[in-house]
Amino acid sequence: MNEIDAKPNERTGPSSPRSGMAHFLWQQLPYVVALVLAIAGVAYTNVSHQPLVGYWEFLALSIGVVCVVTKWPETQGKEAQFRLIWTQALHWVAVLVTMNVMLVSGVQQLLPTPATGLVLLTLLALGTFLAGVSLLSLQISFLGLAMGVAVPAISWLKQSVFFFLLGAVLLIGLAITFWLRQDGRPTATSTNNPTED
């Protein structure tokens, strides 16, 4: 009887850490998707040299929805829920207005197109970080910080791509040189061992 009782417990034991990890990853999925979409938007802007106005607006609205949805279960009462919706709506409308100010043609002439993508990502990062602070949400604040750190990382990577390419060519050249030298040398075992008749 103890063996029969032990078997169901053994089955449920190992699956609970997996389901706990899957639940954790499922909870973090909106933040990871938002970060990937933000970086993909900057990368596309840098490659195509065209600002993606609708894309940034969609991303800002999506992060605003994520902010409301993640805090909704913790909000008690209709008045608090109403306050959550309106404060987040005003916050993200202010971010959208600021983004559109940067896209006005007079301002747009002062910035090259790749810089516009980085400026919009910076504004989105600031808006996300401030939303996380006002909601007391560590995940949303971290998402804003990660977007903010991505700005100098992207600009540094873009400037140093040429040096990375030269370094890669140098390493490949050295590897080919050493590999060809290894193949050209006679092995020591074949010259030291006399053949028997």
N, C-alpha and C positions, 0 to 999 in steps of 0.2 A: 504494500500500500504506500509506503514511503517513496519507493522508486517511481510509482505512478504520479504521486504528487510532485516529485522533484522534476519530472520531465517537463510539465507545463511551465514551471518556474524558470527552467534553463532556457526554454524557448523565448520567454518574454524578457529575460535578463539582457541578452546581447542586442536585441532589437531596440531597446529603449535608448541607448546612447546614439544609435544611428538615427532614430526618429528625432531625438533631441537636436542633433547636429543638422538634420534636414530642416527642422522647424526654424532653427537659428538662421540658416542660409536663406530660407524662404522669407524671413522677416527682413533680412538685409538686402534682398534682391532689388527693391525699388531704388535704394541709395546707390548700389553698384551700377544699375542701368542708367541712372541719371548722370553719374560721373563718366561712364563710357560714352554716353550720347554727347555730353559737353565737350569732351576731348575730341571725339569724332567730328563735331561741328567745327572746331578750330582747325583740325587737320584738313578738312574739306575746303575751308575758306582759304587756307594757305596754298593748297594745290590749285584750286580753281580761280583764285583771285577775284571772287565774287562774294559779297556779304550775304549771308543767309538770314534775312530779316524774319521771315515767317518761322524758320527753324528755332531761332532764339526765343521768339515770343511763345511758341509752343512749349519749349523746354522750361521757360519760367513759369508758365501756367501749370505744367505738369508737376513741377516741384512744389508749387503752391497747393495743388490737390493732394500730393503726398504728405505735406505738412498737416493739412486738415484731417486726412484719413488716419494718419498714425496717432494723432492726439485725440481723435473723436471718442474712442473707448474710455479714455481717462477723464473725459469732461462730463461732469454730472449736472443735470438740470438744463432746461431749455434756454435759460438766460446765458449760461456759460457757453453753451453750444453756439448760440447766436453771436456772442462776443468773439468766439474763436473764428467763426466764418468771416465776420466783418473785419476783424483786425488783420487776418491773413489776406483778405481781398484787398484792403487798402494798402497793405505792405507790398503785395505783388503788383498792384497797379502802379505804385510809385516806382518800382523797379522797371516795369515795362515802359513807363514814360521816360525814365532816364535813358534806357536803351535806345528808344526812338529819337531822343535828342541827339545821341551820338550818331544816328544814321541820317540826320538832316543833311542836305547837300552841302551847306556851307561848312559844317563841321567835317563832313566826309572828305572834303577837298584837302583838309589839313592832315589827314591820316591816310597812310597807304592801306590798301585792302587787307593784307595780312594783320596789320596792327589793329584794324577794326574788330576782327575776330577775337583777338586777345583782350581788347577793351571790353567787349561784350561778355566774354567769359569772366573777366574781373568783376564786372557789375553783377553778374549772376552769382559768382562766388560770394561777394559781399552780401547780397540779398539773402542767399541761403544761410550764411553764417548768422546774420542778424535774426532771421526767422528761427533758427535753432536756439539762439540765446533767449529770445522772447518766449519761446515755447518750453524752455528748459529741456531741450532734447539733445542729448549727446550725439546721436547718429546724424541729425541734420546739421549740427554745428561742425562735426567732423567732415561731412560731405562738403560744406562750404570751405573749410580749410583745405581739403584735398583739391578742390577746384582752384583755390587761390595759389596753392603750391604748383599746380600744373602750369600756370601762366609763365613764371620764369623758367620752369623746366622745358616747356615747349620752345620758348624763344632761345634758350641756351642750346637746346638740341639742334634747332634750325641753324644756328650760327656755327656750331661745331660739327655738323654733318660732314663737311669737307675734310676736317681733320680725322674724323672716325674712318672715313673712306680711305684716306692716305695711310692711316695706321693699319687698316685691314689689308691693303695691298702690300705693305711692307712685311707684315706677318706671313701672308701667303707666299711672298717671294722668298723669305727666309726658310720657310718650311719646305718649299720645292727645292731650294738649293741644298739643304741638308739631306733631303730624301734622295736626291740624285747622287750626292757624294756617298751615301750609304750603299746604294746599288752599284756604284762604280768600283768600290774597293773589293779586293779578293778576301775571302774569309780566311781567318787564321787557321782553322781546323783543316781546311783542304790543303794547305801548303805544308803543314807540319807532319801530316800522316802519310808515310810512304805506302805505295800500293804493293800488295803482295802478289807474287807470281803463282 
